[in-house]
Amino acid sequence: MQFNSVKYLIYLGIVYLVFNLVSERMRWCVLLFASLLFYAELNAPYLLVVLILVAFITYGFGIWLDQVETEKARKNILWIGIASNLVILIVMKYQTLVVESIIQLITFNSIKYQIQPIKTLVTIGISYYVFQAISYLIDVYLEIEKPERHIGYFVLYLSFFPKLLQGPIERSSELLPQLREKYKFDYNNTRYGMLLFAWGLFKKIVIADRVGIYVDTVYNNITYFSGTPLLYATYLYAIQIYMDFSGYTDMALGSAYLFNIKLTQNFNSPYFATSVADFWRRWHISFSRWILDYIFKPLQMKWRYLNKFGTASALIVTFLISGIWHGASAGFIIWGVLHGIFLASSVYYKPFQKKIHKALGLERTNTLKYWQMFATFNFICFAWIFFRSNTTSDALYLITHVADNSKGLGELLSAQGSTELILTFVFVAAAIIVESIGSISTVAEKIYEKPIWVRWTVYYTLMIIIILFHVETGKSFAYFQF
């Protein structure tokens, strides 16, 4: 069930009610059962089997690491544990690529087999809990974290339903203690959780899905358009994917708040970033932190003798892996490499950039800040072209025809009617205003300071807008595919 469905709202309400009615010692059982049932409801029984398999493998290796004292043996155990999880991830996530490679190999060897096209398996959530499992093993190996001895709590750590399908990717040191903490009803957490969920729902079904109609119209018929429509689609996709992904995160965090559990805030106004590095400190924060700690830093340490070249190489490899994680297609890989190259080049030009800014008297000026935001946002949008395009040839078509005379603009703008066009800009503008104020928690605090009639006016207005102006496209969240 998806967060933006009535079914999920009913399910969440039932779980919340039962959670509050049972005794303290049974509450973790309620959350575990609710999480496993939530995953099983996807109508793909193998998903639950894979989740339990990853949980038991990781749990066992974590205990084993704690029992062995010799460094060589511990390192071998760690690598076997990581490899076991990665094999499961690769087989599930890249099944089509693996099978197609085998078919090509068989064809190359001139061996004729009658092979039926495979049906791609649903893999929702696997990447996120496998990354959690790997981080847990590394932290236990480094003795940053003691292994969890209670198998029930450990399975709950991997499967907690608000973050199961699309993150955030939680560290055991941050989530496990909260799962064990004695629950006490907290009005502020409940109130904030409901507001956060509603805001995320607004971002998804009022903004992202509405904007997505225009984006899909262009990207799915790319050669019909040229000029301005291609530019519009490029910027609108940046809005769509942010509202979609951050909307999911807000709903996940809001759901967790009902149980007094605080998940990682995955976004912090990323399009206000002043550099690509700053963007990655604000975008998909739990994933950025994961690749920084478990991929970039080890590579940087390994190649430290190469000085700046080693750091630059580590950045490119890290973001190449990031692209592959999103998918094995050329578009995702190019997207990752573009980010890697830009970050790698900053290792060299950053010192000179600071000197130039100082010489021109631009240090700490608003002019410089806004220019950096503008330049960063446009680079991010450029990279999104490869991420969204159906093929690399489509991406290249867009890039090479965006400056041409406009073709198809009238059809694009009139496709949904003038009212829908106005609503799109109004809702996007409203979201940008909220973003400019700060995080939704900052906005919530400002709302809570107002008289009760003002607060409830805001709540009801948001609910009415969601009910009246939501778009029913039937589209799932963008990051489910990863």
C-alpha positions in Angstrom: 0.0 0.0 0.0 1.2 3.5 -0.8 1.4 6.4 1.6 -0.8 8.5 -0.7 -3.7 6.1 -0.4 -6.8 5.9 1.9 -5.8 2.3 2.6 -2.6 3.4 4.2 -4.3 6.1 6.3 -6.7 3.5 7.7 -3.8 1.0 8.3 -1.7 3.7 10.0 -4.6 4.6 12.2 -5.3 1.0 13.2 -1.6 0.4 14.0 -1.5 3.6 16.1 -4.6 2.7 18.0 -3.4 -0.9 18.8 0.1 0.4 19.7 -1.5 2.7 22.3 -3.8 0.1 23.7 -1.4 -2.8 24.3 1.1 -3.1 27.2 4.6 -1.6 27.0 6.3 -5.0 26.5 4.1 -5.8 23.5 4.5 -2.5 21.6 7.6 -3.7 19.7 5.7 -6.7 18.6 2.9 -4.6 17.2 5.4 -2.5 15.2 7.2 -5.6 13.9 3.9 -7.4 12.9 2.7 -4.2 11.3 5.9 -3.8 9.4 6.0 -7.3 8.1 2.3 -7.2 7.2 2.9 -3.9 5.4 5.6 -5.4 3.3 3.7 -8.6 2.6 0.8 -6.6 1.4 2.8 -5.7 -1.8 1.6 -9.1 -3.1 5.1 -10.3 -3.7 5.8 -13.1 -1.1 9.5 -13.4 -2.1 10.0 -9.8 -0.8 9.2 -10.8 2.7 11.5 -13.9 2.4 14.4 -11.8 1.2 13.9 -9.3 4.0 13.9 -12.1 6.6 16.9 -13.7 4.9 18.9 -10.4 5.0 17.9 -9.9 8.6 19.0 -13.3 9.8 22.3 -13.3 7.8 23.2 -9.8 9.2 22.1 -10.6 12.7 24.2 -13.8 12.7 27.3 -12.1 11.3 26.9 -9.3 13.8 27.0 -11.8 16.7 29.9 -13.7 15.1 31.9 -10.5 14.8 31.5 -9.8 18.5 32.7 -13.3 19.5 35.9 -13.4 17.4 38.9 -11.6 18.7 41.6 -11.9 16.0 41.7 -9.1 13.5 42.2 -11.2 10.4 39.2 -13.5 11.3 37.0 -10.5 12.1 37.9 -8.8 8.8 37.1 -12.0 6.9 33.7 -12.3 8.7 32.9 -8.7 7.8 33.6 -9.2 4.1 31.7 -12.4 3.9 28.7 -10.7 5.6 28.9 -7.7 3.3 29.3 -9.9 0.2 26.3 -12.0 1.3 24.1 -8.9 1.4 25.5 -7.5 -1.8 24.9 -10.7 -3.7 21.3 -10.6 -2.6 21.0 -7.0 -3.6 22.6 -7.5 -7.0 20.6 -10.6 -7.9 17.3 -8.9 -6.9 18.0 -5.4 -8.3 19.9 -6.2 -11.4 18.2 -9.5 -12.3 17.3 -8.4 -15.9 20.9 -7.3 -16.6 22.3 -10.5 -15.2 20.0 -12.7 -17.2 20.5 -10.7 -20.4 24.3 -11.0 -20.0 24.0 -14.7 -19.6 21.8 -14.9 -22.8 24.3 -12.8 -24.7 27.1 -15.1 -23.5 25.2 -18.2 -24.6 24.5 -16.6 -28.0 28.2 -15.6 -28.3 29.2 -19.2 -27.8 26.7 -20.2 -30.6 24.7 -22.4 -28.2 21.0 -22.2 -29.0 18.6 -22.2 -26.1 14.9 -21.4 -26.1 14.8 -18.8 -23.3 11.6 -17.0 -22.4 11.8 -13.3 -21.6 12.0 -13.0 -17.8 9.5 -11.1 -15.8 11.1 -8.4 -13.8 10.7 -8.9 -10.1 9.4 -6.2 -7.8 12.3 -5.0 -5.6 10.8 -2.2 -3.6 12.7 -1.5 -0.4 15.6 -4.0 -0.9 18.3 -1.4 -1.5 17.4 0.6 1.6 17.4 -2.2 4.2 20.5 -3.9 2.6 22.4 -0.6 3.0 21.3 -0.5 6.6 22.5 -4.1 7.1 25.9 -3.3 5.6 26.3 -0.2 7.7 25.4 -2.2 10.8 28.0 -4.8 10.1 30.7 -2.2 9.5 29.8 -0.3 12.7 29.9 -3.6 14.7 33.3 -4.5 13.1 34.7 -1.0 14.0 33.2 -1.4 17.5 31.2 1.8 17.0 28.1 -0.2 17.9 27.5 -3.3 20.0 25.6 -6.1 18.1 21.9 -6.3 18.8 21.2 -9.6 20.6 17.4 -9.5 20.3 16.4 -10.9 16.9 13.0 -9.3 17.1 14.3 -5.8 17.6 16.9 -6.3 14.9 14.3 -7.4 12.3 12.2 -4.4 13.4 15.3 -2.1 12.9 15.5 -3.3 9.2 11.8 -3.4 8.5 10.2 -0.5 10.4 7.4 0.2 8.0 7.5 4.1 7.7 11.0 3.9 6.3 11.0 0.4 4.7 10.2 1.2 1.1 12.2 4.3 0.3 14.3 5.2 3.4 15.6 7.1 5.1 18.6 4.8 5.6 18.9 4.6 9.3 22.0 3.8 11.4 21.5 1.2 14.1 23.0 3.6 16.7 20.2 6.1 16.0 17.1 3.9 15.4 17.6 0.8 17.7 17.7 2.8 21.0 14.4 4.6 20.0 12.7 1.3 19.3 13.6 0.2 22.9 12.7 3.4 24.5 9.6 3.4 26.7 6.7 4.9 24.9 4.7 7.8 26.4 2.0 9.6 24.5 3.3 12.9 23.3 0.8 15.4 22.0 3.5 17.6 20.3 4.9 14.6 18.5 1.4 13.4 17.4 0.4 16.9 16.3 3.7 17.5 14.4 3.5 14.0 12.8 0.1 14.6 11.4 1.0 18.0 10.1 4.2 16.6 8.5 2.3 13.8 6.9 -0.2 16.2 5.5 2.5 18.4 4.1 4.2 15.5 2.4 0.9 14.3 1.0 0.3 17.8 -0.4 3.7 17.8 -2.1 3.1 14.4 -3.7 -0.5 14.4 -4.9 -1.1 18.2 -5.4 2.3 19.3 -6.7 4.5 16.4 -7.9 1.8 14.5 -9.7 0.4 17.7 -11.2 3.8 18.8 -12.5 4.5 15.3 -13.7 1.8 15.4 -16.3 3.6 18.2 -18.1 7.0 16.5 -17.6 5.7 13.2 -19.0 4.1 14.8 -21.9 7.4 16.2 -23.1 9.8 13.3 -22.1 7.5 10.6 -23.5 7.2 12.5 -26.9 10.6 14.3 -26.8 11.1 14.6 -30.6 7.7 16.4 -31.0 9.0 19.4 -28.9 11.9 21.8 -29.3 13.0 25.1 -27.6 11.0 26.4 -24.7 8.9 23.3 -23.9 12.2 21.3 -23.4 13.4 24.0 -21.0 10.1 24.0 -19.1 10.2 20.2 -18.8 13.8 20.3 -17.5 13.0 22.7 -14.7 9.6 21.1 -14.0 11.2 17.7 -13.6 13.6 19.1 -10.9 10.5 20.3 -9.0 8.6 17.0 -9.6 11.3 14.7 -8.3 12.0 16.9 -5.3 8.4 17.2 -4.3 7.8 13.5 -4.9 10.8 12.2 -3.0 10.7 14.8 -0.1 6.9 14.3 0.0 7.4 10.6 0.7 10.1 11.4 3.3 7.8 13.8 5.1 5.0 11.2 5.2 7.5 8.6 6.5 8.8 10.9 9.2 5.3 12.0 10.1 4.2 8.3 10.4 7.2 7.6 12.7 6.5 10.6 14.9 3.2 9.1 15.9 5.2 6.4 17.7 7.7 8.9 19.1 10.4 7.8 16.7 12.5 10.4 14.9 13.9 9.3 11.5 16.6 11.1 9.6 15.5 14.4 7.9 16.4 13.5 4.4 16.1 16.9 2.8 17.1 20.5 3.7 16.1 22.8 0.9 18.5 21.3 -1.6 17.8 23.7 -4.4 19.0 26.6 -2.3 22.5 25.0 -2.2 25.4 27.2 -3.2 27.6 24.3 -4.6 27.2 20.7 -5.7 28.9 19.6 -2.5 26.3 21.7 -0.6 23.6 20.1 -2.6 24.6 16.6 -1.5 24.6 17.8 2.1 21.0 18.7 1.6 19.6 16.0 -0.8 18.9 12.4 0.2 20.9 13.1 3.3 20.9 9.6 4.7 22.1 8.2 1.4 24.7 10.9 1.0 26.0 10.2 4.5 26.1 6.4 3.7 28.2 6.7 0.5 30.4 9.3 2.2 31.2 7.1 5.2 31.3 3.6 3.6 32.5 4.3 0.0 34.2 7.7 -0.3 36.2 7.8 2.9 37.6 4.3 2.6 38.6 5.1 -1.0 40.1 8.4 -0.1 42.1 6.8 2.7 43.3 4.1 0.4 44.4 6.6 -2.3 45.6 9.3 0.1 49.2 8.9 -1.2 47.9 10.4 -4.5 46.9 13.6 -2.7 44.3 15.7 -4.6 44.2 13.2 -7.4 43.3 10.5 -4.9 40.5 12.5 -3.5 39.2 13.5 -6.9 39.3 9.8 -8.1 37.5 8.7 -4.9 34.7 11.2 -5.6 34.3 10.0 -9.2 34.2 6.3 -8.2 31.7 7.1 -5.4 29.3 8.9 -7.6 29.7 6.3 -10.4 28.6 3.7 -7.8 25.7 6.1 -6.8 24.6 6.2 -10.5 24.7 2.4 -10.8 22.8 2.0 -7.5 19.9 4.1 -9.1 20.0 1.7 -12.1 22.2 0.0 -14.6 21.1 2.2 -17.5 23.5 4.7 -19.2 21.4 7.6 -18.1 21.8 6.9 -14.4 25.5 6.2 -14.8 26.1 9.5 -16.7 24.1 11.4 -14.1 26.4 9.9 -11.3 29.6 10.5 -13.3 28.6 14.2 -14.0 28.2 14.8 -10.3 31.4 13.0 -9.6 33.4 14.9 -12.2 32.0 18.3 -11.0 32.9 17.5 -7.3 36.3 16.1 -8.4 37.1 19.3 -10.3 36.2 21.4 -7.3 39.1 19.8 -5.4 41.4 21.6 -7.8 39.5 24.9 -8.5 38.2 25.6 -5.0 41.4 27.3 -3.6 41.6 29.5 -6.7 37.9 30.3 -6.5 38.3 31.7 -3.0 41.2 33.9 -4.1 39.2 35.2 -7.0 36.2 36.0 -4.8 38.4 37.8 -2.3 40.2 39.8 -5.0 36.8 40.9 -6.5 35.5 41.7 -3.0 32.7 39.2 -3.4 33.3 37.2 -0.2 30.2 36.7 1.9 28.0 38.9 -0.3 24.4 38.2 -1.3 25.3 38.7 -4.9 27.8 35.8 -4.8 25.4 33.6 -2.8 22.6 34.1 -5.3 24.9 33.5 -8.3 26.2 30.3 -6.7 22.6 29.1 -6.0 21.6 29.9 -9.6 24.7 28.1 -11.1 24.3 25.1 -8.8 20.6 24.7 -9.5 21.2 24.8 -13.3 23.9 22.2 -13.1 21.6 20.0 -11.0 18.8 20.4 -13.6 21.2 19.6 -16.5 22.3 16.4 -14.8 18.6 15.5 -14.2 18.1 15.4 -18.0 20.0 12.2 -18.2 18.3 10.8 -15.0 14.8 11.4 -16.4 15.2 10.7 -20.1 14.0 7.4 -21.4 17.2 6.9 -23.4 20.5 8.7 -23.7 19.5 9.7 -27.3 16.5 11.4 -25.9 18.7 13.3 -23.4 21.0 14.4 -26.2 18.1 15.5 -28.3 16.8 17.7 -25.5 20.3 19.2 -25.0 20.8 19.9 -28.7 17.3 21.3 -29.4 16.6 23.3 -26.2 17.9 26.5 -27.9 15.9 25.9 -31.1 12.7 27.7 -32.1 9.8 26.6 -29.9 7.7 23.8 -31.1 4.7 22.3 -29.3 4.6 25.0 -26.6 0.9 25.8 -27.2 -0.1 22.1 -27.0 1.9 21.6 -23.8 0.4 24.6 -22.0 -3.1 23.9 -23.2 -3.1 20.2 -22.6 -4.5 20.4 -19.1 -6.3 23.8 -19.5 -5.5 27.3 -18.3 -6.9 26.6 -14.8 -4.6 23.7 -14.2 -1.6 25.7 -15.5 -2.4 28.5 -13.0 -2.9 26.0 -10.1 0.5 24.4 -10.9 2.3 27.7 -10.6 0.4 28.8 -7.5 1.1 25.5 -5.6 4.7 25.4 -6.7 5.1 29.1 -5.5 3.5 28.2 -2.2 6.0 25.4 -1.7 8.9 27.6 -2.6 7.8 30.2 0.0 7.6 27.5 2.7 11.1 26.3 1.7 12.5 29.8 1.9 11.2 30.2 5.4 13.1 27.1 6.5 12.3 23.5 7.3 8.7 22.4 7.8 9.6 22.1 11.5 10.4 25.8 11.6 7.1 26.6 9.8 5.3 24.3 12.2 6.8 26.2 15.2 5.5 29.4 13.8 2.1 28.0 13.3 2.0 26.6 16.9 2.7 30.1 18.2 -0.5 31.4 16.7 -3.9 31.5 18.4 -5.9 28.3 18.2 -8.3 29.6 15.5 -5.3 30.5 13.3 -3.8 27.0 13.7 -6.9 25.2 12.9 -7.6 27.5 9.9 -4.2 26.4 8.6 -4.9 22.7 9.2 -8.3 22.8 7.6 -7.1 24.8 4.6 -4.3 22.3 3.9 -6.7 19.4 4.2 -9.3 21.1 1.9 -6.6 21.9 -0.7 -5.5 18.2 -0.7 -9.0 16.9 -1.1 -10.1 19.4 -3.8 -6.9 19.8 -5.8 -5.2 16.4 -5.7 -4.3 14.8 -8.9 -5.2 11.1 -9.4 -2.5 9.8 -11.8 -2.0 6.4 -10.2 1.7 7.0 -10.2 3.9 5.5 -7.5 6.7 7.4 -5.8 9.6 8.0 -8.1 12.3 6.5 -5.8 10.3 3.2 -5.4 12.2 1.9 -8.4 15.6 2.3 -6.6 
